[in-house]
Amino acid sequence: MKLLFDLFPVILFFIVFKLAGVFAATATAIVATIVQVGWVKYRHGKVDTMLWVSLGIITVFGGATLLLHDEMFIKWKPTILYWFFAAALLFAAIVLKKNLMRSLLQEKMTLPDFVWRRLNLSWSAFFALLGILNLYVAYNFSTDSWVNFKLFGATGIMLLFILAQAALLAKYVEEDKRES
């Protein structure tokens, strides 16, 4: 359910794009993200920083798309978001000496320090490359192909990356269970 909720604006963007085009879809994504933030605030009293960042980026790039009537701005939005994630992971690790992946996942698993560092670095590299891939698709394929990639391709690639990470981390989780 969480994944579906997180993909809510993207799914609505996809549906509205197929029915009414990129500009209507962009407006829908902005409104959907505002509703998403409102719902999280209402239900939990607090909105995660990443959701606020996502709202800011969709509002700025979606707004520019609508204002300037140029679909390239909305095509840049996923890249900016991915690069923000990549930069945040690296900045926290290098400057703040804090591993964000560890902060997010340490309650779910125990890993050696070097594995936490690798995990943080691999996610940062993944987001950086996914941003580049998004731009490649945006500039070399039709808007319809880009929209399909945004929902199915990027989501599928992320799911495969998560599964690969889980497979790599499984041995450490198993070792932790045996030691307990």
Residue pairs with C-beta under 8 A, 6 or more apart in sequence:
4 11
5 36
7 151
7 155
8 32
8 36
9 28
9 29
9 32
9 33
9 36
9 58
10 29
10 150
10 151
10 155
11 151
12 25
12 28
12 29
12 32
13 25
13 26
13 28
13 29
13 32
13 147
13 150
13 151
14 25
14 147
14 150
14 151
16 24
16 25
16 28
17 24
17 25
17 144
17 147
18 147
22 65
22 71
22 74
22 143
22 147
23 65
23 66
23 69
23 71
25 147
26 62
26 65
26 66
26 71
26 74
27 62
27 66
29 58
29 62
29 74
30 58
30 59
30 62
30 63
33 54
33 55
33 58
33 59
34 55
36 51
36 55
37 47
37 51
37 52
37 55
40 46
40 47
40 48
40 51
41 47
50 85
53 81
53 84
54 81
57 77
57 80
57 81
57 84
58 77
61 73
61 74
61 76
61 77
61 80
62 73
62 74
62 77
64 70
64 73
65 71
65 72
65 73
65 74
71 143
72 138
75 134
75 135
75 138
75 143
75 146
76 135
76 138
78 130
78 131
78 134
78 150
78 154
79 131
79 132
79 134
79 135
79 138
80 131
82 127
82 128
82 130
82 131
82 134
83 127
83 128
83 131
85 123
85 124
85 127
86 123
86 124
86 125
86 126
86 127
86 128
86 131
87 124
88 100
89 100
89 101
89 120
89 121
89 123
89 124
89 127
90 121
90 124
92 98
92 99
92 100
93 99
93 100
93 117
93 120
93 121
93 124
99 116
99 117
99 120
100 120
101 116
101 119
101 120
101 123
102 111
102 116
102 119
102 120
105 119
109 169
109 172
109 173
109 176
110 172
110 173
110 176
111 119
111 169
111 172
111 176
112 172
115 169
115 172
119 165
119 169
122 165
123 165
126 161
130 154
130 157
130 158
133 154
133 157
134 149
134 150
134 154
137 145
137 146
137 149
137 153
138 146
141 149
